[in-house]
């Protein structure tokens, strides 16, 4: 988990020039977009609400990606 100082620095970062990417497909659909930020951090937003950006430190993003790969978020149907 990030320290309070790390999170403050992350949210103080100017991301106005960030390049947002999403999965290929129909651009009229609402989708999740990510941007790779300085220091390995990652920004995540919804295309439906691009002004609201969640920001993750490099270690938080790595933990999330590893959890996805490990099936931590899989839903049984």
trRosetta pair geometry for C-beta under 8 A, 3 or more apart (Angstrom, degrees):
i j d omega theta_ij theta_ji phi_ij phi_ji
1 60 7.3 53 -126 -89 40 97
2 6 4.1 -124 -172 88 103 129
2 7 5.1 123 114 -53 128 86
2 10 7.3 -15 -176 -11 161 142
2 57 4.4 139 -86 -6 126 139
2 59 7.0 154 -73 62 78 109
2 60 5.8 -43 -31 -42 107 120
3 6 4.7 100 53 3 77 102
3 7 7.1 -146 93 -2 42 86
4 7 5.8 -57 -149 39 32 109
4 8 6.3 35 153 -22 66 106
5 8 5.7 -53 -146 35 30 112
5 9 6.4 29 156 -16 64 106
6 9 5.9 -58 -150 39 29 109
6 10 6.2 31 152 -23 64 109
6 57 5.4 5 157 -84 127 141
7 10 5.5 -53 -145 36 32 115
7 11 6.3 20 160 -9 67 108
7 55 7.9 136 -147 89 69 108
7 57 7.5 -83 -78 -42 61 110
8 11 6.2 -63 -145 44 27 100
8 12 6.1 25 155 -20 64 113
9 12 5.7 -59 -142 38 29 111
9 13 6.8 50 152 -44 61 93
10 13 5.9 -38 -163 0 32 118
10 37 7.8 97 -150 104 84 152
10 41 5.6 174 -130 -132 106 152
10 55 4.8 168 151 131 113 132
10 56 7.8 -137 -169 81 152 5
10 57 6.1 -103 -75 -74 144 77
11 55 6.0 178 -79 41 67 145
13 37 6.3 84 129 -178 153 134
13 38 6.5 -160 -146 40 138 113
13 41 7.3 146 20 68 166 155
13 55 7.6 152 45 -145 118 154
14 17 7.5 39 131 12 97 89
15 18 4.3 1 -179 -29 87 125
15 35 6.6 120 -170 97 119 147
15 37 6.1 -49 -107 -108 111 119
15 43 5.7 97 -158 -54 158 156
15 53 6.8 -145 80 129 150 169
15 55 7.8 -158 -40 -95 152 122
18 35 3.8 45 169 180 123 155
18 37 6.5 -35 -110 -89 120 84
18 43 6.0 0 -168 36 167 143
19 35 6.0 147 70 -132 43 97
19 36 7.9 -11 63 39 91 79
20 33 4.3 26 179 164 112 129
20 34 7.1 149 -150 74 67 21
20 35 5.0 -55 -91 -66 59 102
20 43 7.9 -72 -100 91 87 112
20 45 7.2 -50 -128 47 132 113
20 50 7.7 -58 -74 -138 171 112
21 33 6.5 151 70 -158 27 80
21 34 6.1 -31 62 65 81 72
21 35 7.1 133 12 -89 76 52
22 31 4.7 92 -174 122 144 130
22 32 6.4 155 -127 86 102 47
22 33 4.5 -61 -64 -98 103 73
22 34 7.4 131 -86 14 57 67
22 47 6.8 -19 -61 -54 159 121
23 31 6.5 -136 42 -164 89 136
23 32 8.0 47 0 60 98 82
25 29 6.6 -32 120 38 116 132
25 31 7.3 146 66 -82 118 146
26 29 4.8 80 89 -9 101 107
30 46 6.3 5 -178 -178 103 102
30 47 5.6 -171 -147 63 54 98
30 48 4.4 -2 -128 -43 117 114
31 46 7.6 163 87 -154 28 61
31 47 5.0 37 51 -2 69 128
32 44 6.4 -10 -173 -167 103 98
32 45 7.5 155 -155 83 59 33
32 46 6.3 -44 -101 -101 56 58
32 47 7.7 -116 -70 -15 11 84
33 44 7.3 157 83 -153 49 50
33 45 5.4 -20 62 66 96 81
33 46 7.4 128 16 -133 86 10
33 47 5.7 99 -24 -65 116 81
33 50 7.5 3 44 -113 140 91
34 42 5.7 -14 -168 -175 111 108
34 43 6.6 151 -159 81 55 55
34 44 5.2 -18 -102 -98 79 73
35 42 7.0 153 76 -160 48 58
35 43 4.3 -3 53 54 100 107
36 40 7.8 -41 -164 -141 92 32
36 41 7.9 133 -168 82 49 49
36 42 6.1 -31 -108 -105 50 76
37 40 7.9 -8 75 83 68 16
37 41 4.0 -36 73 82 114 96
37 42 6.3 -172 14 -86 94 19
37 43 5.7 87 -41 -21 121 95
37 55 7.2 -2 6 -143 159 103
38 41 6.5 11 70 30 50 105
39 57 7.8 -47 119 -149 114 73
39 58 6.3 -119 137 -32 75 117
40 57 7.6 38 95 171 92 58
40 58 3.1 30 112 -95 120 126
40 61 7.3 -155 150 46 85 132
41 55 6.2 11 172 -177 121 95
41 56 6.3 166 -161 86 74 50
41 57 5.6 -50 -106 -125 89 35
41 58 5.9 -78 -69 -47 45 68
41 61 7.2 146 -152 -18 37 132
42 55 7.4 165 87 -153 44 53
42 56 4.9 -11 60 59 90 102
42 58 7.7 109 -14 -97 87 47
42 61 4.4 98 15 -96 128 145
43 53 4.9 -11 -168 -176 111 119
43 54 7.1 145 -160 77 56 47
43 55 5.3 -24 -102 -100 72 75
43 56 7.8 180 -83 20 26 73
44 53 7.0 139 66 -162 37 66
44 54 4.7 -23 64 64 93 100
44 55 7.8 179 20 -81 71 29
44 56 7.0 31 -4 -6 110 112
45 49 6.8 -131 -177 91 95 71
45 50 5.5 78 140 -134 143 49
45 51 8.0 143 -149 43 139 17
45 52 6.2 146 -135 86 98 60
45 53 4.7 -47 -69 -102 113 68
45 54 7.0 168 -75 17 56 72
46 49 4.8 40 69 39 107 85
46 50 7.4 -118 82 -68 52 46
46 52 7.2 8 30 70 93 105
47 50 6.5 8 -142 -65 36 94
49 52 4.7 1 135 27 114 111
50 53 7.8 15 178 -64 50 90
56 60 4.1 -133 -167 94 95 118
56 61 4.4 123 116 -59 128 84
56 64 6.9 -39 -155 -3 162 139
57 60 4.7 94 50 7 77 103
57 61 7.0 -145 90 -5 38 87
58 61 5.9 -58 -147 38 29 109
58 62 6.3 31 155 -21 64 108
59 62 5.6 -50 -144 35 32 113
59 63 6.4 35 155 -20 63 104
60 63 5.8 -55 -151 35 31 112
60 64 6.5 32 151 -19 64 106
61 64 5.6 -54 -150 36 34 113
61 65 6.3 31 154 -17 68 106
62 65 5.9 -54 -144 38 31 108
62 66 6.2 29 157 -16 65 108
63 66 5.9 -56 -145 40 28 110
63 67 6.3 31 154 -22 63 108
64 67 5.7 -58 -151 35 29 112
64 68 6.5 29 153 -19 65 103
65 68 5.7 -51 -150 33 33 112
65 69 6.4 31 153 -16 65 107
66 69 5.7 -55 -147 40 33 112
66 70 6.1 26 156 -15 66 112
67 70 5.7 -61 -142 43 29 107
67 72 3.7 -58 -172 39 87 144
67 73 6.3 74 136 -24 102 97
68 71 7.9 49 176 -61 28 20
68 72 6.9 -66 -64 42 25 93
68 73 5.9 -23 -103 27 63 120
71 74 4.5 -19 -166 -12 81 126
